């Protein structure tokens, strides 16, 4: 098992060998240049799901809206790791805009999501799911915290 912040450092081929069905591209722990992302998606295995992380509407407008990613995850970088704010509390209208732009794709949101209310707001704005915050993973009882968030679906 690879421990620690390793998101984005395992190839799709290696992941498929481990019976994994998809992976995240451009996660906050492994940001990539636009050209690199486009090349990765061009070479991406057809039967392997892709989740493309974006951090702003500007990224979407400039290049991300035309990518072939299966799923788009919005995580504004200024809210990643926030203990008192979330994408739902600070950027709910942006979630709504992104869900409208990607009406034919699954939209996930992340960055500070740590309460049932955060999940409810995100879903109301059009997101279909969430990326959980590190505060959930680092909590005393991550399974219990995750179950609380899941109750909002």
Secondary structure, 3 states (H helix, E strand, C coil): CCCCCCCCCCCHHHHHHCCCCEEEECCCCCCCCHHHHHHHHHHCCCCCEEEEEECCHHHHHHCHHHCCCCEEEEECHHHCCCCCCCHHHHCHHHHHHHHHHCCCCEEEEECCCCCHHHHHHHHHCCCCEECCCHHHHCCCCHHHHHHHHHCCC
